[in-house]
Amino acid sequence: MNVLVTGGAGFIGSHFVERLLARDTSARIVCLDDFNDYYDPALKRANVAGFAASDRVRVVEGSICDERLVVELFGQGDFEHIVHLGGYAGVRTSLERPLVYEHANVHGTLILLEAARRFPVKRFVFASSSTIYGSGSPVPFVEDSPLGVPLSPYGVSKQAAELAARHYHQVHGVPTVSVRPFSVYGPRMRPDLAIHVFATAITAGRPIPLFGDGSYLRDFTHVSDVCDGILATLTAEGAVGQAINLGHHEPIAMLDLIRLLESELGAAAKIDFRPAFAGDMPITCADLSKARRLLGYHPRVGITAGVRDFVRWFQGSRRM
Ligand SMILES: NC(=O)c1ccc[n+]([C@@H]2O[C@H](COP(=O)([O-])OP(=O)(O)OC[C@H]3O[C@@H](n4cnc5c(N)ncnc54)[C@H](O)[C@@H]3O)[C@@H](O)[C@H]2O)c1
């Protein structure tokens, strides 16, 4: 089974590649990533270190926006599945750099969808995001209810790309599935994500910048559960043409999350309360009925065990 994983050097992508290699011994993977400097590319090189030398993986350094390269890879690759995780993530930065987000997340996705139209695949999984629910969406977020207005250019880019994926399914028969991960965390998580930022500040004795009063609720989802959900979309009957939440359905308030980190790290947090941020949603919470029904998805890692797992990795990585 030949699989193209875009963004395979990133946080979720590198976990996904490892999981696919372990679960399917027939898997041959092309990992396409441009190793950009949204965060330190050395971290991305470390992410691929575990599999870059495998004879079942080819790491290609290049952009999904490079049409010639993408067509060449599809032409050579005989891909059965596309797992498209590459792109710019991060709500806040997108408000400063909307065009960068549009280019990678919308234009880049269209280039991949066009290639999948020319070189048919069995499944094209697109990593959308919980951010597409935007303001005004009833909680918990249900996939097939009308979407609100995204609060960030990142959310706009994901809504647009998801729509493009649906279009390619309906009009061209490309077997697309959009998964909507919710606040993913775990070992190797991006340094700009809350749990990582908080742990770094607590360890250094620096104040944690906290936007709002700490009551915002987030449906944190462990990376292993998200990867299992993505794996299930590759074979699940009935997933094609759908958007499917990959969350945990147990939102936690940011202040409670900080208390959990304090207890795992054995150090007290100083909190620097800042005004609420316009792009932040007060709550995210996934309705999981559809994921259960279509994928047999049952997230296994609760927030306490998940934060412990993250802290074990975080402390280990700082000793290296
Ligand atoms: N982490 C989360 O909480 C979360 C939640 C919802 C959705 N997502 C989505 O899941 C995907 C993976 O997120 P992540 O947290 O692992 O982020 P990440 O930044 O660690 O991974 C994304 C990878 O894509 C690569 N990339 C960016 N632009 C590219 C391009 N033009 N060509 C090739 N590669 C490119 C980056 O170098 C990076 O390695 C993203 O699409 C993100 O929007 C993430």
The ligand as an SDF file (V2000), in Angstrom:
LIG
                    3D

 44 48  0  0  0  0  0  0  0  0999 V2000
   -2.3840   20.4300   16.1840 N   0  0  0  0  0  0  0  0  0  0  0  0
   -3.6880   20.6830   16.2530 C   0  0  0  0  0  0  0  0  0  0  0  0
   -4.2420   20.9210   17.3420 O   0  0  0  0  0  0  0  0  0  0  0  0
   -4.5490   20.6520   15.0110 C   0  0  0  0  0  0  0  0  0  0  0  0
   -5.9380   20.7660   15.1700 C   0  0  0  0  0  0  0  0  0  0  0  0
   -6.7410   20.7540   14.0320 C   0  0  0  0  0  0  0  0  0  0  0  0
   -6.1660   20.6070   12.7820 C   0  0  0  0  0  0  0  0  0  0  0  0
   -4.8150   20.5080   12.6600 N   0  0  0  0  0  0  0  0  0  0  0  0
   -4.2560   20.3740   11.3090 C   0  0  0  0  0  0  0  0  0  0  0  0
   -3.4860   19.1920   11.2500 O   0  0  0  0  0  0  0  0  0  0  0  0
   -2.3670   19.3950   10.3890 C   0  0  0  0  0  0  0  0  0  0  0  0
   -1.0880   19.0890   11.1440 C   0  0  0  0  0  0  0  0  0  0  0  0
   -0.9810   19.9680   12.2570 O   0  0  0  0  0  0  0  0  0  0  0  0
    0.2730   19.9400   13.2350 P   0  0  0  0  0  0  0  0  0  0  0  0
   -0.1700   20.4240   14.5420 O   0  0  0  0  0  0  0  0  0  0  0  0
    0.9720   18.6330   13.1200 O   0  0  0  0  0  0  0  0  0  0  0  0
    1.1590   21.1020   12.5880 O   0  0  0  0  0  0  0  0  0  0  0  0
    2.6810   21.1250   12.1540 P   0  0  0  0  0  0  0  0  0  0  0  0
    2.9770   22.5300   11.8050 O   0  0  0  0  0  0  0  0  0  0  0  0
    3.5300   20.4520   13.1720 O   0  0  0  0  0  0  0  0  0  0  0  0
    2.6620   20.2290   10.8430 O   0  0  0  0  0  0  0  0  0  0  0  0
    2.3730   20.7380    9.5620 C   0  0  0  0  0  0  0  0  0  0  0  0
    3.5250   20.3760    8.6420 C   0  0  0  0  0  0  0  0  0  0  0  0
    3.1960   20.8380    7.3360 O   0  0  0  0  0  0  0  0  0  0  0  0
    4.3740   21.3160    6.7440 C   0  0  0  0  0  0  0  0  0  0  0  0
    4.0140   22.2620    5.6880 N   0  0  0  0  0  0  0  0  0  0  0  0
    3.4970   23.5210    5.8060 C   0  0  0  0  0  0  0  0  0  0  0  0
    3.3330   24.0730    4.6060 N   0  0  0  0  0  0  0  0  0  0  0  0
    3.7430   23.1440    3.7080 C   0  0  0  0  0  0  0  0  0  0  0  0
    3.8340   23.1350    2.2980 C   0  0  0  0  0  0  0  0  0  0  0  0
    3.4890   24.2010    1.5680 N   0  0  0  0  0  0  0  0  0  0  0  0
    4.3100   22.0300    1.6910 N   0  0  0  0  0  0  0  0  0  0  0  0
    4.6840   20.9520    2.4100 C   0  0  0  0  0  0  0  0  0  0  0  0
    4.6440   20.9060    3.7520 N   0  0  0  0  0  0  0  0  0  0  0  0
    4.1790   21.9930    4.3830 C   0  0  0  0  0  0  0  0  0  0  0  0
    5.1370   21.9690    7.8770 C   0  0  0  0  0  0  0  0  0  0  0  0
    6.5170   22.0790    7.6170 O   0  0  0  0  0  0  0  0  0  0  0  0
    4.8330   21.0390    9.0370 C   0  0  0  0  0  0  0  0  0  0  0  0
    5.8520   20.0720    9.2040 O   0  0  0  0  0  0  0  0  0  0  0  0
   -2.4470   20.8390    9.9050 C   0  0  0  0  0  0  0  0  0  0  0  0
   -3.0720   20.8480    8.6490 O   0  0  0  0  0  0  0  0  0  0  0  0
   -3.3190   21.5130   10.9410 C   0  0  0  0  0  0  0  0  0  0  0  0
   -3.9880   22.6110   10.4060 O   0  0  0  0  0  0  0  0  0  0  0  0
   -4.0040   20.5200   13.7430 C   0  0  0  0  0  0  0  0  0  0  0  0
  1  2  1  0
  2  3  2  0
  2  4  1  0
  4  5  1  0
  4 44  2  0
  5  6  2  0
  6  7  1  0
  7  8  2  0
  8  9  1  0
  8 44  1  0
  9 10  1  0
  9 42  1  0
 10 11  1  0
 11 12  1  0
 11 40  1  0
 12 13  1  0
 13 14  1  0
 14 15  2  0
 14 16  1  0
 14 17  1  0
 17 18  1  0
 18 19  2  0
 18 20  1  0
 18 21  1  0
 21 22  1  0
 22 23  1  0
 23 24  1  0
 23 38  1  0
 24 25  1  0
 25 26  1  0
 25 36  1  0
 26 27  1  0
 26 35  1  0
 27 28  2  0
 28 29  1  0
 29 30  1  0
 29 35  2  0
 30 31  1  0
 30 32  2  0
 32 33  1  0
 33 34  2  0
 34 35  1  0
 36 37  1  0
 36 38  1  0
 38 39  1  0
 40 41  1  0
 40 42  1  0
 42 43  1  0
M  CHG  2   8   1  16  -1
M  END
$$$$
